[in-house]
Amino acid sequence: MPGLRHRDDPFALAPPERWALGARATQAVRRARAGAGEALASLTLPLRATVDPSAVVAASRRPGEPWFCFEQPDGEGSALAGLGA
């Protein structure tokens, strides 16, 4: 079932999620090659309530790598984090 993670690896993608990410990346590459020059591919998935997306991105980034975090604690604890360019 999409969104469920292995106990030992909360960030592992299930096969349907890997397929969805691959399809979106392929579509982004096609758009970029068609003249846009750049395109964005993303995949949004639910995480366990104990996972802090901002902390994951901050800890996972390479020196100089672009990243973004937006948190809204009063909005039902919503958080959005992105890594890469």
C-alpha positions in Angstrom: 0.0 0.0 0.0 1.5 3.4 -0.9 2.7 5.5 2.0 3.6 2.5 4.2 7.2 2.3 5.1 9.4 -0.6 6.3 10.0 -0.4 10.0 13.8 0.0 9.7 13.7 2.5 6.8 10.9 5.1 7.0 12.1 6.7 3.8 12.1 3.7 1.5 9.7 4.0 -1.4 7.3 1.2 -2.1 7.3 -0.1 -5.7 4.2 2.0 -6.7 5.9 5.1 -5.3 9.2 4.4 -7.1 7.2 4.0 -10.3 5.3 7.3 -9.7 8.6 9.2 -9.0 10.2 7.7 -12.1 7.2 8.7 -14.3 7.3 12.2 -13.0 11.0 12.5 -13.5 10.7 11.3 -17.1 7.9 13.8 -17.7 10.1 16.6 -16.3 13.0 15.7 -18.5 10.8 15.8 -21.5 9.5 19.2 -20.6 13.0 20.5 -20.1 14.2 19.1 -23.4 11.2 20.5 -25.2 12.4 24.0 -24.6 11.6 25.0 -21.0 15.2 24.3 -20.1 14.2 23.4 -16.5 11.4 21.4 -15.0 10.5 20.2 -11.5 9.7 16.7 -10.5 8.3 15.9 -7.1 6.5 13.3 -5.1 4.4 14.0 -2.0 3.9 11.2 0.5 2.6 10.9 4.1 5.2 10.3 6.8 5.0 9.1 10.3 4.1 11.8 12.7 7.4 11.4 14.4 9.4 12.4 11.3 10.4 16.1 11.0 10.7 16.9 7.2 12.8 20.0 7.9 15.3 18.1 10.0 15.5 15.4 7.4 16.3 17.9 4.6 18.7 19.9 6.7 20.6 16.7 7.7 20.6 15.3 4.2 21.8 18.2 2.1 25.3 18.5 0.7 27.4 21.6 1.2 26.1 24.3 -1.1 23.0 22.3 -2.2 19.8 24.3 -2.5 17.1 23.5 0.0 13.8 24.8 1.2 11.7 24.4 4.4 8.3 25.8 5.3 6.6 24.9 8.6 3.3 26.0 9.9 2.9 24.5 13.4 -0.5 26.1 13.9 -1.8 24.6 10.7 -2.2 21.1 12.0 1.5 20.7 12.2 2.0 21.1 8.4 5.6 21.0 7.1 7.1 21.1 3.6 10.7 20.5 2.8 12.6 20.2 -0.4 16.1 19.3 -1.4 18.0 19.8 -4.6 17.6 21.9 -7.8 
